[in-house]
Amino acid sequence: MPQRVIVFDVNETLLDLAALDPEFARVFGDAAVRRQWFQQLLASAFVSTITAAYTDFGALGRGALEMVAQRLGKELSNADRQAILGTMRRLPPHPETRDALLHLRGRGFRLATLTNSTLEVAEAQMTSSGLRPLFEQVFSADTVRRLKPAPEPYRHAARQLGVDVDRVRLVAAHFWDVAGAGAAGCATAFVARPGQILDPTAGRPDLIGRDLFDIARQIVAIDS
């Protein structure tokens, strides 16, 4: 049986959203507002998926920013919007990300990414982070107009990679992403980054690690 293809979520899994904190601190006076914004973005994305009223992730991000600003009584300038949302294209990788990916590539694993961001943003993120050469393909849920955790993005990635969906292992730092991938038929791995926890009512992922290198070592042990 061939090795699994390892498919990574991008935001918070590979790349560090904390790079947005200085802009949120400047605009809102509190870096913690970044977490409020991202949670609102996810909530809006889930509504889009559940109601089958598709809106791309970039538009949802802009809408979530306006919602948070309104909630906090803050008037945003165009420069504020551009500074926050533009930084999403230039997020740095977490410190162990490159070594973890090289560890997997060195052992013959095929690697890809799957994000809710548009393909344009996904490619910009991977290029800016310096990680793009490490991935065979970059996938966006926007291609199938259904956001994760709906099953279509995971199955699309499997088809494009030329493997059955059960030969894909989805690696993510979000409980809802690994739950969606598992329901679609993928193997799963959860990166337990600070503040990220599993939902006790959802199925448990196959692998759990404290960071990407921990996950990479477990994948080599199990999937080789």
N, C-alpha and C positions, 0 to 999 in steps of 0.2 A: 504494500500500500504506500502511495507517495506521501511525502511530508505534507503537513498542512501549510497553507499559505497564511502568513500572519498579516492581518489588516488592522491598522491602528486608527482610532479616533485621533483628532488633531488638537482642538482647544482644550487645555488643561491636562490632556494626556501626554502629548508630545511637547506642546508649547505652553509657556508660563503666562497666564493672564495677569499676573501681578505687575507686568510691565505697564499695564494701564493705570495703575494706582496713582502715579504722579499727576496724570491728567485729571482723574476724578478728584484728587485732592485739590488741584488748582481750581477746577470749575465749581465743585460742590463744597469745598472746604473739609472734605472727609473722604479718605481713600476707600473706606468701607462701603461707600455707595456703589463701587464697582460690583460688589457681590449682589447688591439689590438689583442692579441693572441686568446682570447675567441671569439671575433667577427669573426676572420678569421676561427676559428674552426666551428662556426655556418654556415658561408658562404659555407665552404667545405661540411658540412653535408647536406645543402639544395641542393647543386649540386648533391651529391650522391643520394638523394631522387628523385629529379626531373628527372634525367637521368636514373634512375633505374640501376645504376652501383654501387652496394652496397659495402661499405667499413665500417668496424666497427669503432666506435667512438674513440677508443684508437689510431688506426692507423691514423685517421683524426687529432687527437690532436697532434700526433708527426709530421705529415706533416705540420700542421698549425704553429707549433713552428719553423720548418725549414724555412717556408716562411717568417715569421716575422723576424727571424734572418738574412735572406738574404736581406730583405728589408732594415734593419738597418745596414747592413755591419758588422754583428757580427758572428764570428766563434764559434760554440758551441762545448764544449767538451762532451764526454759521461757522465761525472759526472754532468755537467750542465743539460743535458737532463733528467737524472735520478732524480736529485733533484727536478726539476719542476714537471715532470709528476708523480713521486712517491708521491709527496705531495697531488695530487688529491685524493689518497686513504685515506688520513688522515685529511680531512677537518672537522673543528669543526661546530657544529650546530649554527645557529643564536641564540641570547640570549633567545628569547621567544619560540623557537621551541618546546622544551620538554613540557613546560607548556601548549602550545596550543594542542599538541597531547594528553596529559593526560586529558585535558578538554573534548576533543571529545570522548576519550575512556571511560571516566567516565559517559558519557551519552549514551553509548551503540553503538557508531559508529564503524563499521569495517574500518580499515585503511590499505592502501597498498601504495607502491611507484611504479612509472614508469619513467624510465630514458633512455636516449639514450646510456649511458655507457653500457659496457658488463655486464653480470650478475655477473661475478667474481669481477669486480670493484665495482658494486653496493652493493654486499654483504660485501665487504671489507669496503666500506664507511659507511654503516649502523652499522657494528660491531665496527669500530674505533670510531664513533661518540657516541656510547652507545645507539643509537635509535632502533636497530634491534628488541628488545623484544616488542616494541610498534606496530609493523606492522605484520599483518597477512601474507602478501606475499610481495616479492620484485620482480618486473618485469623489464625486459630489452627489448628494441626495437630490440636488436640484435637477439632475439629469432625468430622474424618474418622477419628479414633481411630487414626491412624498418624503417627508422628513423622518429621520430616525426618531423614535424606535419602531416605526412601521416596518413591515418585513421587506418591502420592495427594495430599499437601498442595499441591504445585505445580499439579497438574491441577485441584484444587478451586479454587484462587485464579483460575486462568485462566477456568474456567467462570463463576464469580461475577462476574468482570470483563467477561464477554461477548466474550472473544477466544480465538483458538486458542492453544495452549500455546507455539507458536513466536513469538508476538507478546508474550510476557512476557520481560523481562530481570530475572533475580534478582541482586541485589547483596548480597554477604555477605563477612564477614571470616574465614570458616571454609572450609578446603579441602573438607571433606566436604559442606558445604551447596551450594557451587557445583558439585561433582561430581554430587550428587543432582539438582540442577536441570537440569544439562546432560543427564543420562541420561533425565530426564522430557521433554526436548524444548525446554527454555527456552534463550534466550541467557543469558550469565552475565558477571558482573564481580566481581573479587576485590579487596577492600580489604586491602592488605598492611600492616596495623597492626603495631606492634612485637611481635615474638614469633609472629606469624601467618605461616606459610609454606605453600607448595603441596606436595602429595604428588607426587613425580616419577613415580609409577606410575599416577596418575589423569590424565584428559584435562585439558588446560590451558583455563582460562577464556578467553572472547573478549577481555576487557579486564582489565588489572591496573593499579591505581593506588595511590599511597602513602597517600591519604586519600580521603574522600568527595568533596571538591571536585575533586580530580584526576579521579576517576571521573565526576563530573557533566560536566566539560568534555569528556571523551572520548565520553560518551553523546550529548551535543548534537552533536558532530562526526559521529558515525556513525549515530545512530538518528533524527535529525530528518528 
